[in-house]
Amino acid sequence: MKVDLGAGCAGMLYTPRAAAAGAVVILHERYGLVQHTLDLAQRLAADGYLALAPDLFSRWQGDREALARGEARAALPDDEVAAVIDRALDFAAARAPRLALMGVCQSGRYPIVVGSRRRDLAACVVFYGASQKRDWESSALQPRPMGEMLRELGAPALFVYGERDHTISLDDVRRVRDALEQGRRSYRMKVFAGMPHGWLNDTMPGRYRASEAAQAWALLRTFLDEVFAGRWPGTQVRWEFESASSPDYDFARNVRLE
């Protein structure tokens, strides 16, 4: 159902049949709050979590149809987007015992932005985001350096990448891993062999990979179940990295798929 988060911000809320194991605030991709994100939120609810998908662009005045087609881009200040996410997290926190924040593609940076300063999150989750070159370039819109925020995360984080992502190289992946380890932050990270950018998205046939999408979803569920059960305690620093790639990997050969 649609919910009012205040200050002109809205979102879609999905609830599980039984008591929620925790809440996941799931952030949409660059296309806005489209069907793919709503489908993922419904899946999370079916898996036993309260799921809230806020519209990060609630107050954006651009062309929504062009945005959904990928022909426009909403470039907003980190602080403005984080304010919407804070409202969503506070809304979810009043309804479930534990919180996770999940970002995908463009929104992948926001679990890092928000997770670097909030201390009430049980987990941060990033699918093929927060690692592109532009994420590491400070600007008026994104003033805090990505490396600094990664080193200040207050919750364990799951990062999921694809080897054939045209926006994130394996060097970019290692840069994220290095920052987390320098900051003594706990993480689980996996690079899926041969996967392009966005392979979880079944509304984009050129990208979608059913088998690997199922594996990635199982990885997500396992991680959420572990953190919500307290099996990633703050008294330990835990690093888990798994990657598979071709011996002749060349980022320059990675291409955008639709």
C-alpha positions in Angstrom: 0.0 0.0 0.0 1.1 3.6 -0.5 2.3 5.4 2.6 3.0 9.0 3.4 6.4 9.5 4.8 5.9 13.2 5.4 7.4 16.4 3.9 6.0 15.5 0.5 7.6 12.0 0.4 5.8 8.8 -0.3 6.6 5.1 -0.6 5.1 1.7 -1.1 4.8 -0.7 1.9 4.6 -4.4 1.8 4.1 -6.6 4.9 4.7 -10.3 5.5 1.9 -12.7 6.6 3.5 -13.3 10.0 5.6 -11.2 12.3 8.4 -9.6 10.4 11.9 -10.8 11.1 13.1 -7.3 10.3 12.5 -4.4 7.9 14.2 -3.7 4.6 14.1 -0.3 3.1 14.8 -1.0 -0.6 15.9 1.9 -2.8 15.0 2.1 -6.5 17.4 2.4 -9.5 17.9 5.5 -11.6 14.6 4.8 -13.3 12.5 5.9 -10.3 10.0 3.8 -8.4 9.2 1.4 -11.2 7.8 -2.1 -11.3 11.1 -3.8 -10.8 11.7 -2.3 -7.4 8.1 -2.9 -6.4 8.5 -6.6 -7.4 11.7 -6.9 -5.2 9.8 -5.3 -2.3 7.0 -7.8 -2.7 9.5 -10.6 -2.8 11.1 -9.4 0.4 7.7 -9.4 2.1 6.9 -12.9 0.8 10.2 -13.9 2.4 9.2 -12.7 5.8 10.4 -9.1 6.0 8.6 -5.8 6.1 9.6 -4.0 2.9 9.4 -0.3 2.3 10.2 1.2 -1.1 10.4 5.0 -0.8 10.2 7.3 -3.9 13.6 9.0 -3.6 12.5 11.4 -6.3 9.1 12.3 -4.7 9.8 16.0 -5.1 11.7 15.9 -8.4 10.1 18.0 -11.1 11.5 16.3 -14.1 9.9 14.1 -16.8 9.0 10.9 -15.0 8.3 8.9 -18.2 11.7 9.8 -19.6 13.2 8.9 -16.3 11.6 5.4 -16.4 12.9 4.9 -20.0 16.4 5.8 -18.9 16.4 8.9 -21.1 16.6 11.3 -18.1 18.6 11.3 -14.9 17.7 12.8 -11.5 20.9 14.1 -10.0 20.1 15.2 -6.4 22.2 16.2 -3.4 23.1 13.3 -1.1 21.6 15.2 1.8 18.2 15.6 0.0 18.0 11.9 -0.8 19.3 10.9 2.6 16.5 12.9 4.2 13.9 10.8 2.3 15.7 7.6 3.4 15.8 8.8 7.0 12.0 9.2 6.9 11.6 5.8 5.4 13.9 4.2 8.0 12.1 5.9 10.9 8.7 4.8 9.5 10.0 1.2 9.2 11.7 1.2 12.6 8.3 1.9 14.3 6.9 -1.4 12.8 9.8 -3.9 12.9 12.6 -4.7 15.3 15.6 -4.5 13.0 16.5 -2.4 10.0 18.4 -3.1 6.7 19.0 -0.6 3.9 19.4 -1.9 0.4 20.4 0.2 -2.7 20.7 -0.9 -6.3 22.7 0.7 -9.1 22.4 4.5 -8.7 20.9 4.2 -5.2 23.7 1.8 -4.2 25.6 4.8 -2.8 22.9 5.7 -0.3 23.3 2.8 2.1 26.9 4.0 2.5 25.8 7.7 2.8 23.2 6.9 5.4 25.0 3.9 7.0 28.1 6.0 7.7 26.2 8.2 10.2 23.2 6.2 11.5 23.9 3.5 14.1 20.5 1.8 14.2 21.0 -0.2 11.1 21.5 -4.0 11.3 22.8 -4.2 7.7 23.6 -2.3 4.5 23.2 -4.0 1.1 24.5 -2.8 -2.2 23.8 -4.4 -5.6 26.2 -3.2 -8.3 26.5 0.3 -7.0 28.5 2.7 -4.8 31.6 1.9 -6.7 31.4 3.7 -10.1 33.9 6.4 -10.8 31.3 9.1 -10.2 30.6 7.7 -6.7 34.2 8.4 -5.7 34.3 11.9 -7.1 33.3 14.5 -4.4 31.2 17.4 -5.6 28.6 19.9 -4.4 25.9 17.1 -4.8 28.0 14.5 -3.0 30.4 16.3 -0.7 31.7 13.4 1.5 34.4 11.2 0.0 33.2 7.6 -0.6 36.3 6.1 1.0 35.7 8.1 4.1 32.0 6.9 4.3 32.9 3.3 3.8 35.4 3.4 6.6 32.7 4.8 8.9 29.9 2.3 8.2 28.1 1.3 11.4 26.7 -2.0 10.2 27.9 -5.0 8.3 27.5 -4.7 4.5 26.7 -7.0 1.6 28.1 -6.1 -1.8 27.1 -7.9 -4.9 28.8 -7.3 -8.3 29.0 -8.7 -11.8 32.3 -9.4 -13.6 31.0 -8.0 -16.9 29.5 -4.8 -15.4 30.2 -2.0 -17.8 30.1 0.6 -15.0 32.2 -1.1 -12.3 35.6 -2.7 -12.9 37.3 -5.3 -10.7 39.7 -2.5 -9.7 36.7 -0.5 -8.5 35.5 -3.6 -6.5 39.0 -3.9 -4.9 38.9 -0.2 -4.0 35.7 -0.7 -2.0 37.1 -3.8 -0.3 40.3 -1.9 0.6 38.4 1.0 2.1 36.3 -1.3 4.2 39.3 -3.2 5.5 41.2 -0.1 6.2 38.3 1.1 8.4 38.0 -2.4 10.0 34.4 -2.7 8.8 32.6 -6.0 8.4 31.5 -7.1 5.0 30.5 -10.0 2.7 31.3 -9.4 -1.0 30.7 -11.5 -4.1 31.6 -11.0 -7.7 29.5 -13.2 -10.0 31.4 -14.5 -13.1 30.1 -13.3 -16.5 27.3 -11.1 -15.1 26.5 -7.8 -16.7 25.2 -4.7 -14.9 21.6 -5.2 -13.6 21.3 -8.9 -14.0 18.8 -9.1 -11.2 16.3 -7.0 -13.2 13.8 -9.3 -15.0 12.1 -6.4 -16.7 15.3 -5.9 -18.9 15.7 -9.2 -20.9 19.1 -8.3 -22.2 20.5 -8.1 -18.7 18.5 -10.6 -16.7 20.1 -13.9 -15.8 17.6 -16.1 -14.0 20.0 -18.6 -12.5 22.4 -16.1 -11.1 19.6 -13.8 -10.0 18.2 -16.7 -7.9 21.7 -17.3 -6.4 22.1 -13.6 -5.6 18.7 -13.5 -3.9 19.6 -16.5 -1.8 22.8 -14.7 -0.9 20.8 -11.7 0.2 18.3 -13.7 2.2 21.1 -15.6 4.0 22.8 -12.4 4.9 19.6 -10.7 6.1 18.7 -13.7 8.2 22.2 -13.8 9.8 22.3 -10.1 10.7 18.8 -10.0 12.0 19.6 -13.0 14.2 22.6 -11.2 15.6 25.2 -13.4 14.0 27.4 -10.5 12.8 28.2 -9.0 16.2 29.9 -5.7 16.5 32.5 -7.3 18.8 34.1 -9.0 15.7 35.3 -7.7 12.3 34.4 -10.1 9.6 35.7 -10.0 6.0 34.3 -12.4 3.3 35.3 -11.9 -0.3 34.5 -14.3 -3.2 35.1 -13.6 -6.8 35.2 -15.5 -10.1 36.4 -14.0 -13.3 38.0 -14.9 -16.6 41.8 -15.2 -16.8 41.7 -12.7 -19.7 39.3 -10.2 -18.0 39.4 -6.8 -19.7 37.0 -4.2 -18.4 37.2 -2.3 -21.7 35.3 -5.2 -23.3 32.3 -4.9 -20.9 29.3 -3.4 -22.7 25.9 -2.0 -21.7 23.1 -4.4 -22.2 19.3 -3.6 -22.2 
